[in-house]
Amino acid sequence: FFNDTATTEIYTRGIVGSVRCVQETAITGEYIFMLDVSGSMSGRPLELAKNACMMFLKSLPPKSAFNVYLFETSFKTFFSASVDYNQENLTKALSDLENTQSGGGTHLLEPIRDCLLYTSPSPRDLSTSRMPSSA
């Protein structure tokens, strides 16, 4: 197989390098994260996905908006609509992400449909209402 420590270090360096590039040329807007939390993601795969999502959340440019979708058999969002990127919303998202567990099947169509239908029409226009989160 592979040397897990070496692979993780290279993978992390690659992500960190990419994040730096994104930060230097960041465009404010609306960022939507979709995280597979189905049963097949149980254990290490889910932990790696959560860690990557946390890193990207912490790296968003100022004056952005974001939301996080978790999907398995059903889906839910951390916020009923995209929210401003600020310390309060970031702290809530990181806490919710830390407490996320895996389970269920992998049903991706509904969260994608929801995301496409109900995200803000303009990247910084967060006044538009959207459908409440599914449980």
C-alpha positions in Angstrom: 0.0 0.0 0.0 1.5 3.4 0.9 3.3 5.2 3.7 0.3 7.0 5.3 2.4 9.6 7.1 4.4 10.6 4.0 1.3 10.6 1.8 -0.6 12.7 4.3 2.2 15.2 4.6 2.5 15.6 0.8 -1.3 15.8 0.5 -1.5 18.5 3.2 1.4 20.5 1.6 -0.5 20.4 -1.7 -3.7 21.7 -0.1 -1.9 24.3 1.9 -0.1 25.5 -1.2 -3.3 25.7 -3.1 -5.0 27.6 -0.3 -2.2 30.1 -0.3 -2.6 30.6 -4.0 -6.4 31.0 -3.5 -5.8 33.5 -0.7 -3.5 35.7 -2.8 -6.0 35.9 -5.7 -9.2 35.4 -3.7 -12.5 36.7 -5.0 -15.2 37.4 -2.5 -18.4 35.6 -3.2 -20.6 32.8 -2.0 -18.8 29.5 -1.2 -20.8 26.3 -0.8 -19.2 23.2 0.7 -20.8 19.8 0.1 -19.6 17.0 2.4 -20.4 13.3 1.9 -21.2 11.9 5.4 -22.7 8.6 4.2 -21.8 5.4 5.9 -19.1 4.7 3.4 -17.2 7.7 4.7 -17.0 6.3 8.2 -13.7 6.6 10.1 -10.6 8.1 8.5 -12.2 9.2 5.2 -14.7 11.3 7.1 -12.0 12.8 9.4 -9.8 13.7 6.4 -12.8 15.3 4.6 -13.8 17.2 7.8 -10.2 18.5 8.3 -10.0 19.6 4.7 -13.4 21.4 5.0 -12.3 23.1 8.2 -9.1 24.3 6.5 -11.0 25.8 3.6 -13.5 27.4 5.9 -10.7 29.1 7.8 -9.2 30.3 4.6 -12.2 32.1 3.0 -11.6 35.7 1.9 -13.2 38.5 3.9 -16.6 39.8 2.8 -17.6 36.3 1.6 -20.6 34.3 2.3 -20.7 30.5 2.9 -22.8 27.5 3.8 -22.1 23.8 4.4 -24.2 20.9 3.1 -23.9 17.5 4.7 -25.5 14.7 2.7 -26.2 11.0 3.1 -29.7 9.5 2.7 -31.0 12.9 3.5 -29.2 16.3 3.7 -29.0 19.3 5.9 -27.3 22.6 5.9 -25.5 24.4 8.7 -27.4 27.6 8.0 -30.9 28.1 6.4 -29.1 30.4 3.8 -25.6 31.4 3.1 -24.2 33.6 5.9 -21.5 36.3 6.1 -18.1 35.0 6.8 -17.3 36.2 10.3 -16.0 34.8 13.5 -19.4 33.9 14.9 -20.5 32.0 11.9 -17.1 30.4 11.4 -17.1 29.2 15.0 -20.6 27.7 14.6 -19.7 25.9 11.4 -16.4 24.5 12.8 -18.3 23.2 15.9 -21.0 21.6 13.8 -18.4 20.1 11.5 -16.5 18.7 14.4 -19.7 17.0 15.7 -20.6 15.5 12.4 -21.1 11.7 12.2 -21.4 9.4 9.3 -24.3 7.2 8.4 -26.9 6.5 5.7 -26.7 6.1 1.9 -25.2 8.5 -0.6 -27.9 10.6 -2.1 -26.4 13.6 -3.8 -29.1 14.8 -6.2 -31.3 16.6 -3.6 -28.6 18.7 -2.0 -27.2 19.7 -5.4 -30.7 20.7 -6.6 -31.3 22.6 -3.3 -28.0 24.4 -3.7 -28.6 25.4 -7.3 -32.2 26.5 -6.7 -31.7 28.4 -3.4 -28.2 30.0 -3.3 -28.1 33.7 -3.5 -28.7 35.1 -7.1 -25.7 37.4 -6.7 -22.7 36.4 -4.7 -23.1 39.0 -2.0 -26.9 39.5 -2.0 -27.8 37.4 1.0 -31.2 39.1 1.5 -32.9 36.5 -0.7 -35.0 33.9 1.2 -34.6 30.2 0.6 -36.1 27.0 1.5 -35.5 25.9 5.1 -32.9 23.2 5.8 -33.9 19.6 5.5 -33.3 17.2 8.4 
